[in-house]
Amino acid sequence: MRVAVGADERTPVTDALVADLAARGHEVVLVGPLAAAGPDDPAAAVQWAEVGERVGRLVATGDCATGVVCCWTGTGVSIAANKVPGVRAALCADATIAEGARRWNDANVLALGLVSLTVDAARAMLDAWFATAPDPGEAANIARLGCPPG
């Protein structure tokens, strides 16, 4: 599966997220500073609003099946991603919330806040995200959002 991953800064947690996704066999498409070849690469300066939008577009167009976006609080990237029609980004703080976002909201972009995120918590959220299918009983609620189900 192709997974878009973007962040407005590169951290040990974002590096672990990318490595974990690759180890799961996913093709990872990097956005923003995660895609930068070095500090002078223009990608290194991409800010949260553009990261969220770019990942959202990759998911909304079907180029990627799902996405993961990160910024300090996770709020900015989730708002930016949700501006893209067809994106249902969910800001998640733990695996239970990530599971619920997939099950009841058919969320297609996982938003994470880096301020207190640990590698173990990020991995647990990825486990829940990829193990959970949307509940077909929620299709009518999803349709009310004007976002076609993934």
C-alpha positions, 0 to 999 in steps of 0.5 A: 500500500502507498502511504503518504507521510509528511511532517513540518520537521524531521524528528526521531519519531518521524524517522521511526514512523517512516521506518516502521511503515517501510518495515510493514511493507508499505511504499512510503511517499515522503512530504516536506522536510521528511523528503529533504535531501539536506538542510538546503533542499527547499523541501526542508522549509515546507511548513505545516499547512503545505504538508497537510495539504500535500498529503491530503491531495495524495490521498484524495486523488488516490495516489496514496491509500492513506496518509500520516501527517505530523506537526508539533500539536497535530492540529495544524496539519489535520486542519490543512489536510481536512481542507482537501475534499475527500480527506477525513483526517483525524487527530489521534492521541492514542491507539484507541482513538486511532481505532475509533477514527478508522472504525466510525469515521472512515478516517483516511489521514492519521494526524499526530502531534509530535510534542509528546508522541513516543515511538511506542505510542506512534507504533501502537497507533499505526497498528490500530490504524491498519488493523481496523476497517470502517464500520459499514453501519456508519456509511450514512454518517460519513456521507453527511460529511460530503466526503466519499468513503475510502 
